[in-house]
Amino acid sequence: MNGMQILEGGIEIVLSLVTGFLVFFFSLKIFMLLTKNLDEQKELKKKNAAVAVVLLAFILALVIMVNKSVEPAMTTLTTLFANENPAGGEVVVDILRIIVIYAASGAVALLLLWIGISVYTGLTARIDEMAELKKSNLAVGILFATFIFSAGYICMGPLSTLLAAFVPQPTPGNAEVVDKFISNPDALIQGLIELPLAFIGAIFVYFLGVRLSDLMTGTINETAELKKNNVASAIYTASSLFSLMYLVNEATLKPLYETLDHLVAYSPASGAVEIAARGDFFLTIALIPVFFIVAGAVALLLTRAAQAVFMFLTRDMDEMKEVKKNNAAIALILAALTVSIVILVAHGVGVVAHGVLPGLRSPEAGGLKLPPLPKMK
């Protein structure tokens, strides 16, 4: 029996439970602040499912992002427990690390979701989401909720990278690394690069996904159907949106993160951030919007081809007409087909993306050096 492992597991369970309760409580309060024109408690008492769906997505998005703080916090505790005689200062610093990790994850998650909701409601001028939610418009709620959850899903990876900057790196014989509060500057720099990419990608991909859905449905006017509370149309559009978000995250953003991780690195000798190959770095940045558009085109072509085959095999039924008639059963089948196809091809598209990205070169290939990071001990 491993007593230390049992202790660590017990602490992790307690931390996770406390985190869950805090996130749930504060997410309700913060969501109410973000939607001042909406009285959530009153709407929930009225059995307003549209408000419940959006609130559920907001809570889940916060949870999956803040959950990324549990592993770094436990790694910090494990490192502390591994030290037989930790100094009082080390214990205080590690406790501060854990507090910073949790606070940073919650603050960043809330900031990203707040900006995302503000941008979403600002750019969808043809629909007043808050007014539609008050009317218990479930179709609008489903699409709004899909965006919130997808944004959290895309941003949770970069947030995890950012939090890794505060995890102690107990390299044998290298006390300098262990003593620094920001113990992994590479992770800090990479996270600060990845987070804006993920957030911009979420916004860009949402509107690209809606446009692609318009192209795929042809005769269906999504905006008009949403205002009519056509749940089937919302399910179909939401599946297209989430599929594209998934494809961009798994097959586009992750290869970009890996490439930038190799090109941008912290130099302990100079205390500066160095870009190894200037041409490759700027080429990679320039490829980002291209990758998003190509991913959208790939998703459109593959899902349309799959749906064409499905519709050919079910010639006695016009699926698009059924969706327009608010047939949620047909919409769910089409949604399952769309999501399944994209999940299956995501790895292959990612391999292609890796092949397109510039090869990694040595620092002598013409690099840049950014100002040194501030020393934090």
C-alpha positions in Angstrom: 0.0 0.0 0.0 1.4 3.4 -1.0 0.4 5.8 1.8 1.8 8.9 0.1 -0.1 8.2 -3.1 -3.3 7.6 -1.2 -2.7 11.0 0.6 -2.1 12.8 -2.7 -5.2 11.2 -4.2 -7.3 12.3 -1.2 -6.0 15.8 -1.4 -6.7 15.9 -5.1 -10.3 14.8 -4.5 -10.8 17.5 -1.9 -9.3 20.2 -4.1 -11.4 19.1 -7.0 -14.6 19.1 -4.9 -13.9 22.5 -3.5 -13.0 23.8 -6.9 -16.2 22.4 -8.3 -18.4 24.0 -5.7 -16.6 27.4 -6.0 -16.8 27.4 -9.8 -20.5 26.5 -9.7 -21.4 29.1 -7.2 -19.3 31.9 -8.7 -20.3 31.0 -12.3 -23.9 31.6 -11.4 -23.1 35.0 -9.9 -20.8 36.1 -12.7 -23.2 34.9 -15.4 -25.9 37.1 -13.8 -23.5 40.1 -14.0 -22.7 39.4 -17.6 -26.4 39.2 -18.5 -27.8 42.2 -16.6 -30.9 42.3 -18.7 -31.8 38.8 -17.8 -33.1 37.6 -14.4 -31.8 34.1 -14.4 -33.5 33.0 -11.2 -36.9 34.3 -12.3 -36.5 32.7 -15.8 -35.5 29.3 -14.3 -38.6 29.4 -12.0 -40.6 30.0 -15.2 -39.0 26.7 -16.6 -37.2 28.7 -19.3 -35.1 25.9 -20.9 -33.3 28.4 -23.2 -31.7 30.2 -20.2 -30.9 26.9 -18.5 -29.1 25.6 -21.6 -26.9 28.7 -21.9 -26.2 28.8 -18.1 -25.3 25.1 -18.3 -22.8 25.7 -21.2 -21.3 28.6 -19.2 -20.7 26.5 -16.1 -19.3 23.6 -18.1 -16.9 25.9 -20.1 -15.7 27.3 -16.8 -15.3 23.9 -15.2 -13.3 22.4 -18.1 -10.9 25.4 -18.1 -10.5 25.7 -14.3 -10.1 21.9 -14.1 -6.8 22.4 -15.8 -5.5 24.0 -12.6 -5.9 20.8 -10.6 -3.0 18.9 -12.2 -0.5 21.7 -11.9 -1.5 22.2 -8.2 -1.1 18.5 -7.5 2.3 18.5 -9.2 3.4 21.3 -7.0 2.2 19.4 -3.9 3.9 16.2 -5.1 7.2 18.1 -5.5 6.8 19.5 -2.0 6.1 16.1 -0.5 9.1 14.6 -2.3 11.4 17.0 -0.4 12.1 15.3 2.9 13.0 18.5 4.8 11.3 21.4 3.0 12.3 24.8 4.3 9.6 27.1 5.6 10.1 29.5 2.7 9.7 26.7 0.2 6.4 25.6 1.8 5.1 29.2 1.7 6.2 29.6 -2.0 4.5 26.4 -3.0 1.3 27.4 -1.3 1.4 30.7 -3.1 2.0 28.7 -6.3 -1.2 26.8 -5.8 -3.2 29.9 -5.0 -1.8 31.6 -8.1 -2.6 28.6 -10.3 -6.2 28.5 -9.2 -6.7 32.2 -9.2 -5.1 32.6 -12.7 -7.1 29.8 -14.2 -10.4 31.2 -12.8 -9.5 34.8 -13.8 -8.4 33.9 -17.3 -11.4 31.6 -17.9 -13.8 34.3 -16.8 -12.1 37.0 -18.8 -12.1 34.9 -22.0 -15.7 33.9 -21.6 -16.8 37.5 -20.8 -15.0 38.8 -23.9 -16.3 36.0 -26.0 -20.0 36.6 -24.9 -19.6 40.3 -25.5 -18.1 39.8 -29.0 -20.7 37.2 -29.8 -23.7 39.4 -28.9 -22.1 42.4 -30.5 -21.5 40.6 -33.9 -24.9 38.9 -34.1 -26.8 42.1 -34.7 -29.6 40.4 -36.4 -30.6 38.5 -33.2 -31.0 40.0 -29.8 -29.9 37.0 -27.7 -31.1 38.3 -24.4 -34.5 39.2 -25.7 -34.9 35.8 -27.4 -33.8 34.0 -24.2 -36.4 35.9 -22.3 -38.9 34.5 -24.8 -37.7 31.0 -24.0 -36.3 30.7 -27.5 -34.5 27.3 -27.2 -33.1 27.5 -30.7 -31.2 30.7 -29.9 -30.1 29.2 -26.5 -28.7 26.1 -28.2 -26.6 28.0 -30.6 -25.4 30.5 -28.0 -24.6 27.6 -25.6 -22.6 25.8 -28.3 -20.4 28.9 -28.9 -19.7 29.3 -25.1 -18.8 25.7 -24.6 -16.7 25.5 -27.8 -14.8 28.6 -26.8 -14.0 27.0 -23.4 -13.0 23.8 -25.2 -10.6 25.5 -27.5 -9.0 27.7 -24.8 -8.5 25.0 -22.2 -5.3 23.6 -23.8 -3.5 27.0 -23.9 -4.6 27.7 -20.4 -3.1 24.5 -19.2 0.2 25.4 -20.9 0.1 28.8 -19.2 -0.5 27.3 -15.8 2.5 25.0 -16.3 4.7 28.0 -16.0 4.1 28.1 -12.2 4.8 24.4 -11.6 8.2 23.8 -10.0 10.8 22.0 -12.1 12.9 20.0 -9.7 15.9 19.3 -12.0 18.6 17.6 -10.0 21.6 19.8 -9.3 19.8 22.9 -10.7 18.5 24.8 -7.6 18.0 28.0 -9.7 15.1 26.5 -11.6 13.3 25.3 -8.5 13.6 28.6 -6.7 12.0 30.7 -9.3 8.3 31.5 -8.9 7.9 31.4 -12.6 9.8 28.1 -12.9 9.0 27.4 -16.6 9.4 30.5 -18.7 9.0 28.5 -21.9 5.5 27.5 -20.8 4.6 31.1 -19.9 5.7 32.4 -23.3 4.0 29.5 -25.2 0.8 30.0 -23.2 0.7 33.7 -23.8 1.1 33.0 -27.6 -1.5 30.2 -27.7 -4.3 31.8 -25.7 -4.8 34.7 -28.1 -4.6 32.3 -31.0 -7.2 30.0 -29.5 -9.5 32.9 -28.6 -9.3 34.6 -32.0 -9.7 31.2 -33.6 -12.9 30.5 -31.6 -14.5 33.8 -32.7 -13.3 33.4 -36.3 -14.4 29.7 -36.5 -17.8 30.5 -35.1 -18.8 32.9 -37.9 -17.1 30.7 -40.5 -19.1 27.7 -39.1 -22.4 29.6 -39.3 -21.5 30.6 -42.9 -20.7 27.1 -43.8 -23.9 25.9 -42.3 -25.8 28.4 -44.5 -24.1 26.9 -47.6 -24.9 23.4 -46.5 -28.6 24.0 -45.8 -29.2 25.9 -49.0 -32.9 26.9 -48.8 -33.0 27.3 -45.0 -32.5 30.8 -43.6 -30.9 30.1 -40.3 -31.5 33.5 -38.8 -35.2 33.4 -39.6 -35.5 29.8 -38.3 -33.8 30.7 -35.1 -36.2 33.6 -34.5 -39.0 31.1 -35.1 -37.5 28.9 -32.4 -36.8 26.1 -34.9 -34.9 23.8 -32.6 -34.1 21.3 -35.4 -32.3 24.1 -37.4 -30.4 25.1 -34.3 -29.3 21.5 -33.6 -28.0 21.2 -37.2 -26.2 24.5 -37.2 -24.7 23.9 -33.7 -23.3 20.5 -34.9 -21.7 22.2 -37.8 -20.2 24.8 -35.5 -18.9 22.4 -33.0 -17.5 20.1 -35.7 -15.5 23.0 -37.2 -14.3 24.1 -33.7 -13.2 20.5 -33.0 -11.4 20.2 -36.4 -9.6 23.6 -36.0 -8.5 22.8 -32.4 -7.3 19.2 -33.1 -5.9 19.5 -36.6 -4.9 23.2 -36.9 -4.2 24.8 -33.6 -2.3 21.9 -32.0 0.3 21.7 -34.9 0.7 25.5 -34.8 1.3 25.3 -31.0 4.0 22.7 -31.5 5.7 24.6 -34.2 5.7 27.9 -32.3 6.9 26.0 -29.2 10.0 25.0 -31.2 10.5 28.5 -32.8 10.0 30.5 -29.6 12.1 29.6 -26.5 13.3 31.2 -23.3 17.1 31.4 -23.0 18.3 31.0 -19.3 21.7 32.4 -20.2 20.4 35.8 -21.5 17.1 35.8 -19.7 15.5 36.7 -23.0 12.9 35.1 -25.3 14.5 34.1 -28.6 12.8 33.4 -31.9 15.0 30.8 -33.5 14.1 31.3 -37.2 12.6 34.6 -38.0 11.3 33.7 -41.4 9.7 30.5 -40.2 8.1 32.3 -37.3 6.4 35.0 -39.4 5.4 32.4 -42.0 3.7 30.3 -39.3 1.8 33.4 -38.1 0.7 34.2 -41.7 -0.5 30.6 -42.1 -2.9 30.8 -39.2 -5.9 32.4 -41.1 -5.1 30.2 -44.1 -5.3 27.1 -41.9 -8.7 28.3 -40.4 -10.2 28.8 -43.9 -8.8 25.5 -45.2 -10.1 23.7 -42.2 -13.5 25.2 -42.8 -13.4 24.1 -46.5 -12.3 20.6 -45.5 -15.1 20.4 -43.0 -17.7 21.6 -45.5 -16.6 19.3 -48.3 -16.4 16.2 -46.1 -19.6 16.7 -44.3 -21.5 17.7 -47.4 -20.1 14.5 -49.1 -21.2 12.4 -46.2 -24.6 14.0 -46.1 -25.0 13.5 -49.8 -24.4 9.8 -49.4 -26.8 9.6 -46.5 -29.5 11.5 -48.4 -29.0 9.2 -51.4 -29.5 6.2 -49.2 -32.7 7.8 -47.8 -34.2 9.1 -51.0 -37.7 8.7 -49.7 -37.1 11.5 -47.2 -36.0 15.1 -47.8 -33.9 15.9 -44.7 -33.6 19.6 -45.3 -37.4 20.0 -45.6 -37.7 18.0 -42.3 -35.3 20.3 -40.6 -37.2 23.3 -41.8 -40.4 21.7 -40.4 -38.6 21.6 -37.0 -38.1 17.8 -37.1 -35.5 17.5 -34.3 -35.2 13.7 -34.8 -33.8 14.2 -38.3 -31.6 17.1 -37.2 -30.1 14.9 -34.4 -29.2 12.2 -37.0 -27.6 14.7 -39.3 -25.8 16.3 -36.4 -24.4 12.9 -35.3 -23.2 12.2 -38.9 -21.5 15.7 -39.1 -19.7 15.4 -35.8 -18.6 11.8 -36.4 -17.1 12.5 -39.8 -15.1 15.4 -38.5 -13.8 13.4 -35.5 -12.7 10.6 -37.8 -10.7 12.8 -40.2 -9.2 15.2 -37.6 -6.0 13.2 -37.2 -5.4 12.9 -40.9 -5.9 16.7 -41.4 -3.5 17.3 -38.5 -0.8 15.2 -40.2 -1.3 17.2 -43.4 -1.0 20.4 -41.4 2.2 19.3 -39.9 3.6 18.7 -43.4 2.6 22.2 -44.5 4.2 24.0 -41.6 7.7 25.3 -42.1 10.6 23.0 -41.1 12.4 23.8 -37.9 15.8 25.4 -38.4 18.7 26.2 -36.1 19.0 29.6 -34.3 21.7 30.6 -36.8 18.9 30.8 -39.5 18.2 34.5 -38.6 16.5 34.8 -35.3 15.1 37.6 -33.1 15.6 38.3 -29.4 12.9 39.9 -27.3 13.5 41.8 -24.1 14.4 39.7 -21.1 11.6 38.5 -18.8 11.5 40.2 -15.3 13.2 38.1 -12.7 10.6 36.8 -10.2 11.9 34.8 -7.2 
